[in-house]
Structure formats: C-alpha cells, structure tokens
Amino acid sequence: MPTLFTSPRPGPALAGRRALLFVLAGNMLVDALEVSVVLVALPPMGRDLGLSMFGGQWMMSGFAAGFAALLLLGPRLAALWGRRPVYLAALTVFIAASLAGGLTDEGAVLAATRVVKGMCAALTAPTGLAIIGTVFRPGREQSRAVSVYSLFGAAGFTVGLLSSGALTELSWRWTPVFPGSFALLLLLAGLRLVPRDAGPTSAEPLLPALIRLVRNGPFVRSALCAATLNGTYLGLLLLLTHWLHDTWGWGSWETALAFLPACVPLALTLPFADRMVARFGTARLIAAGGCATALGCVTALLTGAPDTYVTGVLPVLLCVEAGFVLSFAALNLQAVSGIPAAERGTAVPVYQTAVQLGPLLSLPAVAVAAGAGYRPALLFLTALATTGAVTACAPRRRARPAIAA
C-alpha cells in the first residue's frame, strides 16, 4: 500500500504509538458510526418531529454536507493552528453538538447539529491521517496503521447500525447522543496521547493543486466511482429503511438486522484488501465493484417492489456490498497511487470530499423520487450505479504528467 504522507519526525515509543493509533482509529469509528446511527431511526424521528422523508433525509445528508464543506479547509486550519489543537477542539464541538441533537424538538435544529458534526469530522479525519503520517514510519508500519484506521471505519458503520436499532427501541433521541459518548472517551485519551506540533506549517495553495488533480485521470476516475458507489449505497439504505418501516411495519431492530449483509462483509474482508489488490490490480477490482453494484440495482428494478426480504431486499444488499468489498480499498489506492507524496495532503481531502458529495446529491433525489413510488427512486439509483460502472469500465487514458507549480 503506498503511503499517503511524508516522512515522520521522531515520535513516541512503540507502545505509545499503538495507543495513539487506537485513539485516531477510534475517531474513524465515530465518524462511520455517526453516518449509520440515525439510519433506522429516521422513520420514528420524522414522525415525532413532523418531518417528511425529504425532511428526514437531511439528518444524513446534513452530515455529508458539513463534511464536504470543510474538508478541504481542514488541513489548512491544522497547518495554521496546529494538528493537536484542531483535533481536540473538533472533538469538543462534536460532543456538544451530540448533546444538542438529543435534546432538541426542532427538526431544523437537529439537522443543523448534523451539519456541525460533519464539519467536526472533516477536521478530525484528515488531521488524524496526518498525525499517523508524522508518528509512524513509512512502509510496512505506516501501511498497517492506515489499515487499522480503515478497519475501524468499516466496523463503525456496523456498530452504528446495531446501536441505532437497539437505541431507537428506547427512543430515537439516544441515537444523536450516542456517538458523543465515544467522542468524549477519545477526547480524554487524546489530551494525553496526541503529540504536540513542532510549530505551524505552511500549506500548498489550493487552486494549483486542484488543477493538477483534475488533470490526473486515475484520480478523477476514482473520485467519480467512489462518489457514485457511496451515493448508491446510502440512497438504497434510505429507501429500504422507509419501505421496511412504512410498508412492512418492521421495527428499528428488525431493520438494523436486515441491513447487516450490507456492512459486515466489508469489515470482515478489509484486512485482506492488500492481497486482493496485489493479485487483481486496482482497475479490475474497481470495474468489478461498479458492475456488481449496478447489477444489484438493475435486478431490483426489473423485479419491482419487494414482496419478501429474501427475494426482494437481500439480493440487492449483497450486490451493493460486493461492490464495496471489491472496490473500496482499490479506489483509495488508485486515487493516490500517481500523486507525488508532497501533494497527497491535498489529494486525500479532495477525494474524501467527492465521496461525501455522492450521498449529498443522491439522498435528496431518492427522497423526492420516493414520493412517486418505490420504482422511480430505484430507477434513479440504477442510473447512478450504472454511471459508476461505465466510468469504472471505460478505456483508460494515459495520465498527463504533473505540471510544476
């Protein structure tokens, strides 16, 4: 796995680095948990707050909006004020927003707290990766650290889903508060473990870096495929959440268990992602993942509204999850493989912004289309997934050489 960072400065001993890694990876868990923890709570949340499906989807897309809005600025704030202060301040605001979200009776206020939490995640995610790049040595040690970081993210989605199912049975108000408890633990540990910066650093001007990234074919392809994959995935879960709850009358816990096939396989296979990439290459895996996702949506569209879980819901969940299993790591690697080490500090946030733009655009569209029925919403998701598959399978052009600033 290529490193995303520059060479580290001398850091703490091995035991201290491992403890720090679990703090930073735990933050990735919280970010993923925050995405999934409100998912199956959306129907009862909307009922209590008087929200339509379109209004309720802002509880998910609001987080994506905040994340995407501040992600490019995050590394620059860290360079200006220091990684440790930015990281700890973002965790503190995240905790406060979690409490506010659980206490409010206004849908607009709850959505606003989700935007704020997304902005906090936009500061902690790249800052955490930058700290890993500073503390862990390039090569095998750094690759393992990034793998652990990614694994916690995949596990966090499953933890959030199961937690949402259990907590919503008590009250949906626990779901926005729950991630804040994890963030509080990370804050207390981070106060002790996150290293202090040697001093403010300068960040590369954003516009020249963006121009070079747009000219990089593999990077653009990866960003587009990741955006369509993530948008299809979360849009499908939103649609099925309301279908299972409103049409079949399923409770939150039943819905959470029904979605496990859409998240557990990635968490189980992610430790072996390097071997898959080494054997098949990134391009083949990305194409296979895009086709699997599109196949699931096309099959669901042709069969129509589901009559049973086994025949109507499970197949599309497995196909879309197969898309993640096949292409998640490959997309991340292809996005940075041709980027000079000095420019990856900009490339990674840009790529992550693209990932968040997928659901930011797809979730409102699915909610609007669902107003006309299940099939129109699935038709949009099929078109989105097909776009990703075509992008992944299109003949590749040779990447243009980078132009010196």
TIBA-587970 format. One line per 2 residues: number of its first residue (from 0); their letters; for each residue x, z, y of C-alpha. Coordinates in nm, 2 decimals, always signed. Each point is the difference from the previous one (the first is absolute). Layout:
% TIBA-587970
NUM = A = X,Z,Y | ...
% end
This chain:
% TIBA-587970
0 = MP = +0.00,+0.00,+0.00 | +0.15,-0.10,+0.33
2 = TL = +0.04,+0.29,+0.25 | -0.21,+0.01,+0.31
4 = FT = +0.25,+0.19,+0.21 | +0.34,+0.02,+0.15
6 = SP = +0.28,+0.22,-0.14 | -0.08,+0.38,+0.02
8 = RP = +0.19,+0.27,+0.17 | +0.13,+0.29,-0.20
10 = GP = -0.30,+0.21,-0.10 | -0.10,+0.31,-0.18
12 = AL = +0.10,+0.08,-0.36 | -0.18,-0.16,-0.29
14 = AG = -0.25,+0.28,-0.05 | -0.09,-0.01,+0.37
16 = RR = -0.04,-0.37,+0.00 | -0.23,+0.02,-0.30
18 = AL = -0.22,+0.26,+0.17 | +0.00,-0.21,+0.32
20 = LF = -0.11,-0.31,-0.21 | -0.30,+0.19,-0.14
22 = VL = -0.10,+0.10,+0.35 | +0.02,-0.36,+0.13
24 = AG = -0.16,-0.14,-0.32 | -0.27,+0.26,+0.04
26 = NM = -0.08,-0.15,+0.34 | -0.05,-0.34,-0.17
28 = LV = -0.24,+0.18,-0.24 | -0.20,+0.14,+0.29
30 = DA = -0.02,-0.35,+0.17 | -0.13,-0.16,-0.32
32 = LE = -0.23,+0.30,-0.06 | -0.14,-0.04,+0.35
34 = VS = -0.11,-0.36,-0.08 | -0.19,+0.09,-0.32
36 = VV = -0.13,+0.35,+0.06 | -0.29,-0.12,+0.22
38 = LV = -0.09,-0.30,-0.22 | -0.27,+0.15,-0.23
40 = AL = -0.11,+0.24,+0.27 | -0.11,-0.29,+0.22
42 = PP = -0.37,-0.02,-0.11 | -0.08,+0.37,+0.04
44 = MG = +0.21,+0.01,+0.32 | -0.20,-0.29,+0.14
46 = RD = -0.32,+0.16,-0.10 | +0.08,+0.33,+0.18
48 = LG = +0.14,-0.16,+0.31 | -0.26,-0.28,+0.03
50 = LS = +0.25,-0.28,-0.07 | -0.06,-0.34,-0.15
52 = MF = +0.24,-0.15,-0.24 | +0.16,-0.18,+0.29
54 = GG = +0.04,+0.33,+0.19 | +0.13,+0.18,-0.30
56 = QW = +0.27,-0.25,-0.08 | +0.17,+0.10,+0.33
58 = MM = +0.10,+0.32,-0.18 | +0.23,-0.22,-0.21
60 = SG = +0.08,-0.29,+0.24 | +0.06,+0.25,+0.28
62 = FA = +0.30,+0.15,-0.19 | +0.13,-0.35,-0.05
64 = AG = -0.05,-0.08,+0.37 | +0.20,+0.30,+0.11
66 = FA = +0.27,-0.07,-0.25 | +0.04,-0.37,+0.10
68 = AL = -0.02,+0.08,+0.37 | +0.29,+0.24,+0.01
70 = LL = +0.21,-0.11,-0.29 | +0.23,-0.24,+0.20
72 = LG = +0.05,+0.27,+0.27 | +0.08,+0.28,-0.25
74 = PR = +0.37,-0.09,-0.06 | +0.06,-0.04,+0.37
76 = LA = -0.15,+0.34,+0.07 | +0.22,+0.15,-0.27
78 = AL = +0.30,-0.18,+0.15 | -0.09,+0.14,+0.35
80 = WG = -0.10,+0.36,-0.09 | +0.17,+0.05,-0.34
82 = RR = -0.14,-0.04,-0.35 | -0.05,+0.37,-0.07
84 = PV = -0.21,+0.08,+0.32 | -0.21,-0.31,-0.05
86 = YL = -0.06,+0.07,-0.37 | -0.09,+0.37,+0.05
88 = AA = -0.22,-0.07,+0.30 | -0.19,-0.27,-0.19
90 = LT = -0.07,+0.24,-0.28 | -0.13,+0.27,+0.24
92 = VF = -0.24,-0.24,+0.17 | -0.11,-0.13,-0.35
94 = IA = -0.10,+0.36,-0.09 | -0.19,+0.06,+0.32
96 = AS = -0.19,-0.33,-0.05 | -0.09,+0.09,-0.36
98 = LA = -0.16,+0.32,+0.12 | -0.19,-0.17,+0.28
100 = GG = -0.13,-0.26,-0.24 | -0.14,+0.26,-0.23
102 = LT = -0.18,+0.19,+0.28 | -0.16,-0.28,+0.20
104 = DE = -0.36,-0.11,-0.02 | +0.06,-0.33,+0.18
106 = GA = +0.09,-0.32,-0.19 | +0.20,-0.13,+0.30
108 = VL = +0.21,+0.31,+0.01 | +0.07,-0.01,-0.37
110 = AA = +0.10,-0.36,+0.03 | +0.23,+0.09,+0.29
112 = TR = +0.17,+0.26,-0.20 | +0.06,-0.26,-0.27
114 = VV = +0.17,-0.23,+0.26 | +0.22,+0.29,+0.11
116 = KG = +0.10,+0.08,-0.35 | +0.09,-0.36,-0.06
118 = MC = +0.22,+0.01,+0.31 | +0.17,+0.31,-0.14
120 = AA = +0.06,-0.18,-0.33 | +0.15,-0.29,+0.19
122 = LT = +0.26,+0.24,+0.14 | +0.07,+0.19,-0.32
124 = AP = +0.02,-0.29,-0.24 | +0.29,-0.20,+0.15
126 = TG = +0.17,+0.31,+0.13 | +0.00,+0.14,-0.36
128 = LA = +0.15,-0.32,-0.13 | +0.26,+0.01,+0.28
130 = II = +0.10,+0.36,-0.09 | +0.03,-0.11,-0.37
132 = GT = +0.24,-0.28,+0.11 | +0.20,+0.25,+0.20
134 = VF = +0.04,+0.27,-0.26 | +0.02,-0.19,-0.33
136 = RP = +0.29,-0.23,-0.09 | -0.07,-0.37,-0.02
138 = GR = -0.03,-0.14,-0.36 | -0.14,+0.18,-0.29
140 = EQ = -0.06,+0.33,+0.17 | -0.19,-0.15,+0.29
142 = SR = -0.20,-0.23,-0.23 | -0.11,+0.29,-0.21
144 = AV = -0.10,+0.19,+0.32 | -0.21,-0.30,+0.11
146 = SV = -0.16,-0.03,-0.35 | -0.10,+0.37,+0.01
148 = YS = -0.14,-0.05,+0.35 | -0.21,-0.30,-0.11
150 = LF = -0.11,+0.18,-0.32 | -0.14,+0.29,+0.20
152 = GA = -0.20,-0.25,+0.21 | -0.16,-0.15,-0.31
154 = AG = -0.07,+0.34,-0.14 | -0.15,+0.11,+0.33
156 = FT = -0.28,-0.25,-0.02 | -0.11,+0.13,-0.34
158 = VG = +0.02,+0.36,+0.12 | -0.20,-0.08,+0.31
160 = LL = -0.27,-0.18,-0.21 | -0.04,+0.28,-0.24
162 = SS = +0.01,+0.26,+0.27 | -0.27,-0.19,+0.20
164 = GA = -0.22,-0.01,-0.31 | +0.03,+0.37,-0.05
166 = LT = -0.01,+0.12,+0.36 | -0.30,-0.22,+0.09
168 = EL = -0.20,+0.17,-0.26 | +0.04,+0.31,+0.21
170 = SW = -0.01,-0.16,+0.35 | +0.15,-0.32,+0.14
172 = RW = +0.14,+0.21,+0.28 | +0.28,+0.12,-0.23
174 = TP = +0.13,-0.36,-0.04 | +0.15,-0.04,+0.35
176 = VF = +0.14,+0.35,-0.01 | +0.16,-0.02,-0.34
178 = PG = +0.30,-0.23,+0.10 | +0.08,+0.25,+0.28
180 = SF = +0.08,+0.27,-0.25 | +0.27,-0.22,-0.16
182 = AL = +0.13,-0.09,+0.34 | +0.03,+0.37,+0.09
184 = LL = +0.22,+0.06,-0.31 | +0.21,-0.29,+0.10
186 = LL = +0.04,+0.12,+0.35 | +0.11,+0.34,-0.11
188 = AG = +0.25,-0.15,-0.24 | +0.11,-0.26,+0.25
190 = LR = +0.09,+0.26,+0.26 | +0.27,+0.12,-0.24
192 = LV = +0.10,-0.32,-0.17 | -0.02,-0.30,+0.23
194 = PR = +0.34,-0.04,+0.16 | +0.06,+0.00,+0.37
196 = DA = +0.10,-0.33,+0.16 | +0.35,-0.05,+0.13
198 = GP = -0.15,-0.14,+0.32 | -0.24,-0.26,+0.13
200 = TS = +0.08,-0.36,-0.10 | -0.10,-0.34,+0.14
202 = AE = -0.25,-0.23,-0.17 | +0.03,-0.38,-0.01
204 = PL = -0.24,-0.18,+0.24 | -0.32,-0.08,-0.19
206 = LP = -0.07,-0.35,+0.11 | +0.32,-0.17,-0.12
208 = AL = -0.03,+0.18,-0.33 | -0.36,-0.11,-0.04
210 = IR = +0.09,-0.36,+0.07 | +0.26,+0.01,-0.27
212 = LV = -0.24,+0.15,-0.25 | -0.27,-0.26,+0.07
214 = RN = +0.26,-0.27,-0.09 | +0.08,+0.17,-0.33
216 = GP = -0.22,-0.17,-0.26 | +0.02,+0.26,-0.28
218 = FV = -0.07,+0.28,+0.24 | -0.31,-0.16,+0.15
220 = RS = -0.12,-0.09,-0.35 | +0.04,+0.35,-0.12
222 = AL = -0.18,+0.14,+0.31 | -0.30,-0.23,-0.04
224 = CA = -0.03,+0.06,-0.38 | +0.03,+0.38,+0.05
226 = AT = -0.27,-0.01,+0.28 | -0.24,-0.20,-0.22
228 = LN = +0.06,+0.22,-0.30 | -0.05,+0.32,+0.18
230 = GT = -0.30,-0.13,+0.19 | -0.17,-0.13,-0.32
232 = YL = +0.07,+0.33,-0.18 | -0.14,+0.24,+0.25
234 = GL = -0.28,-0.24,+0.09 | -0.11,-0.01,-0.36
236 = LL = +0.01,+0.38,-0.04 | -0.21,+0.03,+0.31
238 = LL = -0.26,-0.24,-0.13 | -0.01,+0.16,-0.35
240 = TH = -0.02,+0.35,+0.15 | -0.32,-0.08,+0.17
242 = WL = -0.13,-0.20,-0.29 | +0.06,+0.28,-0.25
244 = HD = -0.15,+0.26,+0.23 | -0.29,-0.18,+0.16
246 = TW = -0.11,-0.23,-0.28 | +0.10,+0.20,-0.31
248 = GW = -0.03,+0.34,+0.14 | +0.34,+0.11,-0.11
250 = GS = +0.15,+0.32,+0.14 | +0.34,+0.03,+0.17
252 = WE = +0.17,+0.14,-0.31 | -0.13,-0.28,-0.23
254 = TA = +0.11,-0.26,+0.26 | +0.35,+0.15,+0.02
256 = LA = +0.04,-0.01,-0.37 | -0.13,-0.36,-0.01
258 = FL = +0.27,-0.11,+0.24 | +0.29,+0.15,-0.20
260 = PA = +0.08,-0.33,-0.17 | +0.06,-0.14,+0.35
262 = CV = +0.28,+0.24,+0.08 | +0.15,+0.18,-0.30
264 = PL = +0.18,-0.31,-0.16 | +0.21,-0.05,+0.32
266 = AL = +0.12,+0.36,+0.00 | +0.09,-0.02,-0.37
268 = TL = +0.19,-0.33,+0.02 | +0.17,+0.03,+0.34
270 = PF = +0.31,+0.17,-0.16 | +0.06,-0.32,-0.20
272 = AD = -0.05,-0.23,+0.29 | +0.37,-0.07,+0.04
274 = RM = +0.02,-0.12,-0.36 | -0.29,-0.24,+0.05
276 = VA = +0.15,-0.15,+0.31 | +0.34,-0.04,-0.17
278 = RF = -0.16,-0.18,-0.29 | -0.26,-0.22,+0.17
280 = GT = +0.10,-0.02,+0.36 | -0.20,+0.08,+0.31
282 = AR = -0.16,-0.34,+0.05 | -0.15,-0.02,-0.35
284 = LI = -0.13,+0.36,+0.02 | -0.16,-0.05,+0.35
286 = AA = -0.17,-0.32,-0.12 | -0.12,+0.16,-0.32
288 = GG = -0.13,+0.30,+0.21 | -0.18,-0.22,+0.24
290 = CA = -0.16,-0.21,-0.28 | -0.12,+0.32,-0.18
292 = TA = -0.17,+0.13,+0.31 | -0.17,-0.33,+0.07
294 = LG = -0.11,-0.03,-0.36 | -0.17,+0.34,+0.01
296 = CV = -0.19,-0.09,+0.31 | -0.10,-0.34,-0.12
298 = TA = -0.12,+0.14,-0.33 | -0.21,+0.27,+0.18
300 = LL = -0.14,-0.26,+0.24 | -0.11,-0.23,-0.29
302 = TG = -0.16,+0.28,-0.19 | -0.19,+0.13,+0.30
304 = AP = -0.10,+0.36,+0.08 | +0.11,+0.23,-0.28
306 = DT = -0.25,+0.13,-0.26 | +0.24,+0.24,-0.18
308 = YV = +0.33,+0.16,+0.08 | +0.18,-0.14,-0.31
310 = TG = -0.10,-0.37,+0.06 | -0.05,-0.01,+0.38
312 = VL = +0.24,+0.24,+0.16 | +0.29,+0.08,-0.23
314 = PV = +0.13,-0.36,-0.04 | +0.04,-0.06,+0.37
316 = LL = +0.16,+0.34,+0.05 | +0.25,-0.07,-0.28
318 = CV = +0.08,-0.35,+0.14 | +0.06,+0.12,+0.35
320 = EA = +0.21,+0.29,-0.12 | +0.20,-0.24,-0.21
322 = GF = +0.08,-0.18,+0.32 | +0.15,+0.32,+0.14
324 = VL = +0.19,+0.08,-0.32 | +0.15,-0.35,-0.01
326 = SF = +0.08,-0.06,+0.36 | +0.02,+0.33,+0.19
328 = AA = +0.38,+0.06,-0.05 | +0.07,-0.37,+0.01
330 = LN = -0.16,-0.04,+0.34 | +0.19,+0.29,+0.14
332 = LQ = +0.33,-0.14,-0.13 | -0.06,-0.36,+0.10
334 = AV = -0.09,+0.12,+0.35 | +0.34,+0.15,+0.07
336 = SG = +0.23,-0.20,-0.24 | +0.10,-0.26,+0.26
338 = IP = +0.01,+0.24,+0.29 | +0.34,+0.11,+0.13
340 = AA = +0.05,+0.38,-0.04 | +0.01,+0.05,+0.38
342 = ER = -0.34,-0.16,+0.04 | -0.19,+0.18,-0.27
344 = GT = -0.09,+0.29,+0.23 | -0.23,-0.25,+0.17
346 = AV = -0.10,-0.21,-0.30 | -0.14,+0.29,-0.20
348 = PV = -0.24,+0.12,+0.27 | -0.11,-0.36,+0.06
350 = YQ = -0.07,-0.04,-0.37 | -0.19,+0.33,-0.02
352 = TA = -0.20,-0.11,+0.31 | -0.11,-0.31,-0.18
354 = VQ = -0.10,+0.21,-0.31 | -0.23,+0.21,+0.23
356 = LG = -0.15,-0.30,+0.18 | -0.15,-0.12,-0.33
358 = PL = -0.25,+0.28,-0.04 | -0.04,+0.03,+0.38
360 = LS = -0.15,-0.35,-0.01 | -0.16,+0.00,-0.34
362 = LP = -0.19,+0.33,+0.01 | -0.22,-0.08,+0.30
364 = AV = -0.06,-0.35,-0.14 | -0.11,+0.14,-0.34
366 = AV = -0.23,+0.25,+0.16 | -0.17,-0.27,+0.21
368 = AA = -0.03,-0.24,-0.29 | -0.14,+0.27,-0.23
370 = GA = -0.29,+0.02,+0.24 | -0.11,-0.33,-0.14
372 = GY = +0.06,+0.11,-0.36 | +0.27,+0.06,-0.26
374 = RP = +0.07,-0.37,-0.06 | +0.09,-0.09,+0.36
376 = AL = +0.24,+0.29,+0.02 | +0.16,-0.10,-0.33
378 = LF = +0.02,-0.36,+0.13 | +0.21,+0.12,+0.29
380 = LT = +0.23,+0.20,-0.23 | +0.04,-0.30,-0.23
382 = AL = +0.10,-0.22,+0.30 | +0.25,+0.26,+0.11
384 = AT = +0.15,+0.04,-0.35 | +0.02,-0.37,-0.04
386 = TG = +0.18,-0.04,+0.32 | +0.26,+0.25,-0.12
388 = AV = +0.03,-0.18,-0.34 | +0.05,-0.34,+0.17
390 = TA = +0.26,+0.15,+0.24 | +0.19,+0.15,-0.30
392 = CA = -0.01,-0.32,-0.21 | +0.08,-0.25,+0.28
394 = PR = +0.33,-0.18,-0.02 | +0.27,+0.20,+0.17
396 = RR = +0.20,-0.14,+0.29 | +0.36,+0.09,+0.04
398 = AR = +0.02,+0.29,+0.25 | +0.15,-0.10,+0.33
400 = PA = +0.33,+0.17,+0.08 | -0.02,+0.29,+0.24
402 = IA = +0.09,-0.07,+0.36 | +0.23,+0.24,+0.17
404 = A = -0.16,+0.19,+0.29
% end
